[in-house]
Amino acid sequence: MNRKPRTTRLRTAVAVAAVAGLGAAALTALPAQAADASVKVQYRTSASSATADQAEPWFKVVNTGSTSVPLGDVRIRYYFKADPGASYTFACSWAVKSCANVTGTFGTLAHPTATADRYLEIGFRSAAGSLAPGADTGDMQLRFYRTNWASLDQSDDYSFSAGQTSYGDWSKVTATVGGHTVWGTAPGGNEPDPDPTDPTDPTDPPATGAALFDDFDYTSYNDPAIASHGWSVRSNSGGPGVPGATWAPQNVTFADDNGDSVMNLETSTAGTGESTKQTEVLTQATKFKNGTYAARVKFADTPKSGPDGDHLVQTFFTINQLKAPMDDDYAEYDFEYLPNGGWGEPSGILYTTSWETYRPDPWEAVNQHSESRAGFAGWHDLVVTIDDSNITYYIDGREFGRHDAKYLPEKPMSINFDQWLIDLDGQTSTTPRAYDQKVDYVLHVKDQVLTPAQVDAKVAAYRTAGRSFEDTVPNGG
């Protein structure tokens, strides 16, 4: 297994450029005392041409109500028509509230129109603070561009206006506070929904098909059933992570959590390589390829003990071995959460990455990834599906990223969970600290693309039947 930091994503980079997350963080409930909160959005464009390298919607949010509004409750949506086959990356160039406190994710409209089938949703971290009555956020200089840096067409985008080159109220973007729409008009039939569902998603899981399901109902890391069920709890040395760190099988534990057996991976350090204990659990077999992969994982933003700040990576992924630099048979599909940043990121970020191949020295990567600069502490349903044309990632039922056929696997893979430290630069203290990552279950259904709703139904069916483990996936992928 190999992990490497992402390099700076430039137009001329050898690595394939990033693709922004398709999907949006769940909206929070509106506090009772803020039910009358009201904001408006002012907009201008810094790229007014119909065809451009990137769209540049700049915003200010203004509190027009009589009560203070926490920016963490505010979401803005900018609606646009995607270019055929295009995927997009969000970026923040500058913001009065700091780009570190501004998030951007992409979503797909349930009811496409002639001028919109996607939206860019802008949110705020809690550190952005609140807006007092009459106050505004100040300038937010935002942009998004096609992953391959091809030109994009803005002329048919619902929220775009070539003439809006200075700030003014703009009703073709929407704003919500705590999930309640308080500003703007969405393209027909697409008002922001705090808890969207897709009524076309069937919930009945497929009745047949080879599958792996594990509810992690074990007693300890050395429970004989773990090995007999095809898992390995890592104890050998080597990367990724801090030089000199060890992989500690005894730090993989199992406990009851509200009636469910949950696996816990603890990673700890006292600021040196020798004191760093990392954890990993992986399948012994590399037999998983196309189909659906799912897990319910609890990420943590803070340590369970000791000072915070380490460059931690919490993961769920599939992988096979890189047998030579730029090996065409290599494949890897990751969910990676960095609660304290790392790899050049100053704060929390979640990546989903599809790997074609790489070369470790000199570093060269061929991958496509989605990202969301937001906090993801807590339980999340993670799903990735692989068919003959796409790799699609979902978080909590929402599409987060869709990656191209170029990155489809050629060979079978293993299924893995691990938690490790990129380096010791994020927190230099020698005070001991420890972090937990929890896993409720894992599911793989061979050669079938399940919706997130079908995943939920299939897991529920296993549990209703009292079946905590099944593996009918044949060797060979």
C-alpha positions in Angstrom: 0.0 0.0 0.0 1.3 3.5 -0.8 0.1 6.9 0.0 1.5 10.1 -1.3 0.7 13.7 -0.7 -1.2 15.5 -3.5 1.0 17.9 -5.5 -0.1 21.4 -6.3 -2.7 21.1 -9.1 -1.5 23.3 -12.0 -2.6 23.3 -15.6 0.8 22.0 -16.6 1.1 19.3 -13.9 1.6 15.7 -15.0 -0.9 14.5 -12.5 -4.4 14.6 -13.7 -6.2 17.6 -12.2 -8.7 17.5 -9.4 -12.4 17.3 -9.8 -14.6 19.0 -7.4 -17.1 17.1 -5.2 -20.5 16.6 -6.6 -22.8 16.7 -3.7 -23.3 19.0 -0.7 -23.0 18.8 3.0 -26.3 18.3 4.9 -28.0 21.5 6.0 -28.3 22.0 9.7 -31.7 22.5 11.4 -32.8 26.1 11.9 -32.6 27.1 15.6 -35.9 28.3 16.9 -34.5 31.7 17.9 -33.3 32.2 14.3 -36.5 31.3 12.6 -36.9 34.9 11.4 -33.3 35.2 10.1 -33.0 36.8 6.8 -30.1 37.4 4.4 -29.7 38.6 0.8 -26.9 37.8 -1.7 -25.0 40.3 -3.8 -23.2 39.0 -6.8 -20.7 40.1 -9.4 -18.6 38.3 -12.0 -14.9 38.7 -12.6 -15.1 36.7 -15.8 -17.7 38.3 -18.0 -17.0 36.5 -21.3 -19.5 33.9 -22.6 -16.5 31.5 -23.0 -13.9 31.5 -20.3 -11.1 29.5 -18.6 -13.2 29.6 -15.4 -16.4 31.0 -14.0 -15.8 33.6 -11.3 -18.9 34.2 -9.3 -18.0 36.6 -6.4 -20.5 37.1 -3.5 -21.3 39.1 -0.4 -23.9 37.9 2.1 -25.8 40.6 3.8 -27.9 40.2 7.0 -31.1 42.0 6.3 -32.9 40.8 9.5 -33.0 41.9 13.1 -31.1 39.0 14.7 -27.5 37.8 14.4 -27.1 35.0 11.8 -24.4 32.2 12.3 -22.7 31.8 9.0 -22.4 28.1 9.6 -26.2 28.0 9.0 -26.0 29.8 5.6 -25.8 28.1 2.2 -25.7 29.9 -1.2 -26.4 28.1 -4.5 -25.2 29.3 -7.9 -27.0 27.4 -10.8 -25.4 26.6 -14.1 -25.6 24.3 -17.2 -22.8 21.8 -17.3 -20.8 21.4 -20.5 -21.2 18.0 -22.0 -19.1 15.4 -20.1 -17.5 18.0 -17.9 -16.5 17.8 -14.2 -15.6 20.8 -12.1 -13.2 22.0 -9.4 -14.1 24.8 -6.9 -11.5 27.3 -5.6 -11.5 30.3 -3.4 -9.0 33.0 -4.4 -9.6 35.4 -1.5 -12.2 36.1 1.1 -12.6 38.7 3.9 -13.8 35.8 6.1 -10.8 33.7 4.9 -10.9 31.0 2.3 -10.2 28.5 5.0 -13.7 29.2 6.3 -15.5 29.0 2.9 -16.6 25.6 1.5 -17.7 24.8 -2.0 -19.4 21.6 -3.3 -21.3 20.7 -6.5 -24.7 19.1 -6.8 -27.0 17.8 -9.5 -30.5 19.3 -9.9 -33.4 16.9 -9.6 -35.3 18.8 -12.3 -32.9 20.0 -15.0 -33.9 23.1 -17.0 -32.5 24.6 -20.2 -30.2 26.8 -18.2 -29.3 24.7 -15.2 -28.6 21.1 -14.3 -25.9 21.6 -11.6 -25.3 24.0 -8.8 -22.3 25.2 -6.8 -23.2 25.4 -3.1 -21.2 27.7 -0.9 -21.1 27.2 2.9 -19.1 28.4 5.9 -17.3 26.8 8.7 -18.2 27.8 12.2 -14.9 29.8 12.5 -16.4 32.3 10.0 -18.5 33.6 12.9 -21.9 35.4 12.7 -23.3 38.4 10.9 -24.8 41.1 13.0 -28.0 42.8 11.7 -26.9 45.0 8.7 -23.5 43.4 8.5 -22.1 41.5 5.4 -19.4 39.0 4.8 -17.3 41.3 2.7 -15.8 40.1 -0.6 -15.7 36.3 -1.4 -13.7 35.9 -4.6 -14.7 32.4 -5.8 -14.2 30.5 -9.0 -14.7 27.1 -10.6 -13.3 25.5 -13.7 -13.4 22.3 -15.8 -11.1 19.6 -14.4 -9.1 19.4 -17.7 -8.9 23.2 -17.9 -10.9 23.2 -21.2 -12.9 26.4 -21.8 -16.3 26.5 -20.3 -19.5 28.1 -21.7 -21.3 30.5 -19.3 -23.7 31.9 -21.8 -26.5 29.4 -20.9 -25.9 29.4 -17.1 -29.0 30.5 -15.1 -27.1 32.4 -12.4 -24.5 34.1 -14.7 -24.7 37.7 -15.9 -22.0 39.2 -18.1 -23.2 42.7 -17.2 -23.0 42.2 -13.5 -19.4 43.5 -13.0 -20.0 45.3 -9.7 -21.8 44.0 -6.7 -25.6 44.2 -6.7 -28.5 42.2 -5.3 -28.9 39.0 -7.4 -32.1 36.9 -7.1 -30.8 34.2 -9.5 -28.8 32.7 -6.6 -30.6 31.3 -3.6 -29.7 31.5 0.1 -30.9 29.3 2.9 -30.5 29.7 6.6 -30.7 26.4 8.5 -32.3 24.8 5.4 -35.0 27.5 5.0 -34.9 29.4 1.7 -34.7 33.2 2.5 -33.4 34.7 -0.7 -33.6 34.2 -4.5 -35.4 32.1 -7.0 -34.1 28.7 -8.1 -34.6 27.5 -11.7 -38.1 25.9 -12.0 -38.9 23.1 -9.5 -35.5 23.1 -7.8 -35.9 25.0 -4.6 -33.1 24.0 -2.1 -34.2 21.0 0.0 -32.5 20.6 3.4 -32.9 16.8 3.2 -33.3 15.8 -0.5 -34.3 12.3 -1.5 -34.5 10.8 -4.9 -38.0 9.2 -5.4 -36.7 7.2 -8.3 -34.2 5.3 -6.1 -35.6 1.8 -5.5 -35.0 0.6 -2.0 -35.3 -3.2 -2.5 -31.8 -4.6 -2.6 -31.0 -7.1 -5.4 -31.9 -10.6 -4.2 -28.9 -12.4 -5.7 -25.2 -11.7 -6.4 -21.9 -12.4 -4.8 -21.3 -10.2 -1.8 -19.1 -9.5 1.2 -20.8 -8.2 4.4 -19.2 -7.8 7.8 -20.8 -6.3 10.8 -17.5 -6.5 12.7 -19.0 -8.6 15.5 -15.6 -9.6 17.1 -14.2 -9.7 20.5 -10.6 -8.5 19.9 -7.9 -8.0 17.3 -6.7 -11.6 17.8 -10.2 -13.1 17.7 -9.7 -16.2 15.5 -12.9 -15.3 13.5 -11.2 -12.3 12.1 -8.6 -14.3 10.2 -11.1 -17.0 9.3 -13.3 -14.3 7.8 -10.5 -13.2 5.6 -9.2 -10.1 7.4 -5.7 -9.1 8.4 -4.9 -6.7 11.3 -1.7 -5.1 10.2 1.5 -5.5 12.3 4.3 -5.3 9.8 6.4 -2.2 9.4 6.5 0.3 6.5 4.6 3.2 5.0 2.5 5.2 4.8 3.0 7.7 7.5 5.6 9.0 9.9 9.1 7.4 9.6 9.7 5.0 12.5 6.0 4.5 13.3 4.7 1.0 13.9 1.4 -0.6 13.1 -0.2 -1.7 16.3 -2.8 -4.5 16.0 -3.7 -4.3 19.7 -5.1 -0.8 19.0 -7.8 -2.3 16.9 -10.7 -3.0 19.3 -14.4 -3.9 19.2 -17.2 -2.6 21.3 -21.0 -2.3 21.4 -22.4 1.0 20.2 -26.1 1.4 20.7 -26.7 -2.3 20.0 -24.2 -2.5 17.1 -20.8 -4.0 17.2 -18.3 -1.4 16.1 -14.6 -1.7 15.1 -12.4 1.1 16.5 -9.0 2.0 15.0 -6.8 4.0 17.5 -3.8 6.0 16.3 -1.6 7.6 18.9 1.7 9.5 19.2 3.8 11.5 21.6 5.5 13.5 18.9 8.2 11.1 17.7 8.3 8.4 15.1 9.0 5.7 17.7 6.0 6.7 19.8 3.6 6.8 16.9 1.2 3.8 16.7 -0.9 3.5 13.5 -3.7 1.1 12.7 -4.9 -0.8 9.6 -7.4 -3.6 8.9 -7.5 -5.1 5.3 -8.8 -8.1 3.5 -6.2 -10.9 2.9 -7.6 -11.5 -0.6 -7.3 -9.1 -3.5 -10.5 -10.3 -5.2 -12.7 -7.2 -5.4 -13.2 -5.2 -8.6 -16.4 -3.8 -10.2 -19.6 -3.4 -8.1 -20.5 -1.5 -5.0 -18.4 -0.8 -1.9 -20.0 0.7 1.2 -19.1 1.3 4.8 -20.5 3.4 7.7 -17.5 5.2 9.2 -17.2 7.7 12.1 -14.6 10.3 11.5 -13.2 12.5 14.3 -12.1 16.1 14.2 -10.4 16.1 17.6 -8.4 13.6 19.6 -10.0 11.5 22.4 -7.1 12.6 24.6 -4.2 15.1 24.4 -3.6 18.1 22.2 -5.1 18.4 18.8 -3.5 19.4 15.5 -1.9 16.3 14.0 -1.9 15.7 10.3 -4.2 12.7 10.6 -5.6 10.6 7.7 -8.8 8.5 8.3 -9.7 6.2 5.4 -11.9 3.6 3.7 -10.3 2.4 0.4 -9.6 -0.4 -2.1 -6.2 -1.0 -3.6 -3.9 -3.4 -5.3 -0.1 -3.5 -5.5 2.0 -1.2 -7.5 4.5 -3.6 -9.1 6.6 -1.1 -10.9 6.6 2.7 -11.4 3.6 3.7 -13.6 2.2 0.2 -13.5 -0.9 0.1 -15.7 -2.5 -2.6 -13.6 -2.4 -0.5 -10.4 -5.7 0.7 -9.0 -6.9 2.5 -5.8 -10.2 4.2 -4.8 -10.1 6.3 -1.6 -12.1 8.1 0.9 -9.6 10.1 2.9 -10.5 12.6 5.7 -7.8 15.0 7.0 -9.4 16.7 10.0 -6.5 19.0 10.5 -5.3 19.4 7.0 -2.0 18.2 5.6 -0.5 17.8 2.1 -0.4 21.6 1.9 -4.0 22.0 3.1 -4.4 24.3 6.2 -7.5 22.8 7.7 -10.1 20.0 7.3 -10.6 18.4 3.9 -12.2 15.2 2.6 -10.8 13.6 -0.6 -12.2 10.9 -2.8 -9.5 9.8 -5.3 -9.4 7.3 -8.2 -5.9 6.3 -9.1 -4.7 5.0 -12.5 -1.1 4.8 -11.5 1.9 6.7 -10.1 5.7 6.8 -9.9 7.2 7.4 -6.4 10.6 8.9 -7.5 10.5 11.3 -9.1 6.9 11.8 -8.1 4.3 11.5 -10.9 0.6 10.8 -10.3 -2.2 9.9 -12.6 -5.4 10.3 -10.6 -8.7 12.2 -10.4 -10.1 13.4 -7.2 -13.0 15.2 -5.6 -12.7 17.3 -2.4 -14.7 19.2 0.1 -13.1 21.6 2.5 -15.5 21.1 5.4 -15.7 19.3 8.7 -16.9 15.7 8.5 -16.8 14.6 12.2 -19.4 12.0 13.0 -20.9 9.0 11.3 -21.1 8.9 7.5 -22.4 6.5 5.0 -19.6 6.1 2.4 -20.4 4.4 -1.0 -18.4 4.0 -4.1 -19.7 2.2 -7.2 -17.6 1.0 -10.1 -19.1 0.0 -13.4 -17.8 -0.1 -17.0 -17.9 3.7 -17.5 -17.6 5.5 -14.1 -16.5 5.5 -10.6 -19.1 7.3 -8.5 -18.6 8.3 -4.8 -21.5 9.1 -2.4 -21.5 10.5 1.1 -24.7 10.2 3.2 -26.7 9.4 0.1 -25.5 12.4 -2.0 -23.2 12.1 -5.0 -19.9 13.5 -4.0 -17.7 12.8 -7.1 -17.9 11.1 -10.5 -14.7 10.0 -12.1 -13.9 9.0 -15.6 -13.5 5.6 -17.3 -9.8 6.2 -17.6 -9.5 5.3 -13.9 -11.4 2.0 -13.9 -9.5 -0.9 -12.4 -7.8 -3.5 -14.5 -7.1 -5.9 -11.7 -8.8 -7.0 -8.5 -8.1 -5.2 -5.2 -8.3 -5.6 -1.4 -10.6 -3.6 0.9 -8.9 -1.5 3.6 -9.5 0.8 6.6 -6.6 2.6 8.2 -5.7 5.7 10.3 -2.2 7.2 10.2 -0.2 10.4 10.5 1.3 12.1 7.4 4.0 13.8 9.5 4.5 15.4 12.9 4.4 19.0 11.6 0.8 19.7 12.6 1.4 19.3 16.3 5.0 19.3 17.7 4.1 18.7 21.3 5.5 15.6 23.1 2.3 15.2 25.1 0.7 11.9 24.3 -2.5 12.1 22.2 -4.8 9.5 20.6 -7.4 9.6 17.8 -10.2 7.1 17.0 -11.8 6.1 13.8 -14.8 3.8 14.1 -16.4 1.4 11.5 -19.9 0.0 11.8 -20.0 -2.3 8.8 -18.5 -3.0 5.3 -20.4 -4.2 2.2 -19.2 -5.2 -1.3 -21.7 -6.4 -3.9 -19.9 -7.8 -6.9 -20.7 -6.4 -10.4 -23.9 -4.6 -9.2 -24.3 -0.9 -8.9 -26.5 -0.2 -5.9 -28.0 3.2 -5.0 -27.3 4.4 -1.4 -30.9 3.5 -0.6 -30.3 -0.1 -1.8 -27.2 -0.3 0.3 -29.1 0.7 3.4 -31.8 -1.9 2.6 -29.3 -4.7 2.0 -27.5 -4.0 5.2 -30.8 -3.9 7.1 -31.8 -7.2 5.5 -28.6 -8.8 6.8 -29.2 -7.5 10.3 -32.8 -8.5 10.3 -31.8 -12.0 9.4 -29.2 -12.0 12.2 -26.4 -12.5 9.8 -23.2 -10.6 10.8 -20.9 -12.0 8.2 -21.1 -13.3 4.6 -18.5 -13.7 1.9 -19.5 -15.3 -1.4 -17.2 -13.3 -3.6 -15.0 -15.7 -5.6 -11.3 -15.2 -6.0 -10.3 -13.4 -9.2 -12.5 -10.3 -8.9 
